[in-house]
Amino acid sequence: MSLPRQLVTGAALIGRSARRVVTGYLDHHGLPSREDGNLIRTDLPGGSTAEIEFDDAGRIAAVRMTAV
């Protein structure tokens, strides 16, 4: 399952704050993250990055992946 699908599905299934689901997922997998307003950025193994954006209601609005 892809990272975007895992995050969105996890947030829907757990029923808690989507931000907490994302930060918990990243922490569980030992991925460093940086928060900037409605955006969380993380560095993935191999040099790729991911940006998770949240809407004003705290839901995941977008997941953008940058491959290296």
C-alpha positions as CSV (number, residue, x, y, z in Angstrom):
1,M,0.0,0.0,0.0
2,S,1.3,3.5,-0.9
3,L,2.2,6.0,1.8
4,P,-0.6,8.4,0.8
5,R,-3.2,5.6,1.0
6,Q,-1.8,4.4,4.3
7,L,-2.0,7.8,5.9
8,V,-5.5,8.6,4.7
9,T,-6.9,5.1,5.5
10,G,-5.2,5.2,9.0
11,A,-6.7,8.6,9.8
12,A,-10.2,7.4,8.7
13,L,-10.0,4.1,10.6
14,I,-8.5,5.4,13.8
15,G,-10.9,8.3,14.0
16,R,-8.5,10.6,15.8
17,S,-6.8,13.8,14.7
18,A,-5.3,13.2,11.2
19,R,-2.3,15.2,12.3
20,R,-1.7,12.8,15.2
21,V,-2.1,9.8,13.0
22,V,0.5,11.2,10.5
23,T,3.0,12.2,13.2
24,G,2.5,8.9,15.0
25,Y,3.1,7.0,11.7
26,L,6.3,8.9,11.0
27,D,7.5,8.5,14.6
28,H,6.8,4.8,14.5
29,H,8.8,4.4,11.3
30,G,11.7,6.6,12.6
31,L,11.1,9.2,9.9
32,P,12.1,12.8,10.8
33,S,9.4,15.4,10.3
34,R,9.1,19.2,10.3
35,E,5.8,21.0,10.8
36,D,5.0,24.4,9.2
37,G,1.4,25.5,9.8
38,N,-0.8,23.1,7.9
39,L,2.1,21.2,6.4
40,I,4.2,18.3,7.7
41,R,7.4,17.4,5.7
42,T,9.4,14.2,6.1
43,D,12.5,12.8,4.5
44,L,12.1,9.3,3.3
45,P,14.7,6.6,2.8
46,G,16.7,7.0,-0.4
47,G,16.4,10.8,-0.4
48,S,12.8,11.2,-1.4
49,T,10.5,13.6,0.5
50,A,6.8,13.7,1.4
51,E,4.6,16.6,2.2
52,I,1.3,16.1,4.0
53,E,-1.0,19.1,3.9
54,F,-4.1,19.5,6.2
55,D,-7.2,21.5,5.5
56,D,-8.7,24.0,8.0
57,A,-10.8,21.1,9.6
58,G,-7.6,19.2,10.3
59,R,-8.2,16.5,7.6
60,I,-5.5,15.4,5.2
61,A,-6.0,17.6,2.1
62,A,-3.0,16.4,0.0
63,V,0.0,14.1,0.1
64,R,2.8,15.1,-2.3
65,M,5.8,12.8,-2.9
66,T,9.1,14.0,-4.4
67,A,11.2,11.1,-5.7
68,V,15.0,11.5,-6.1
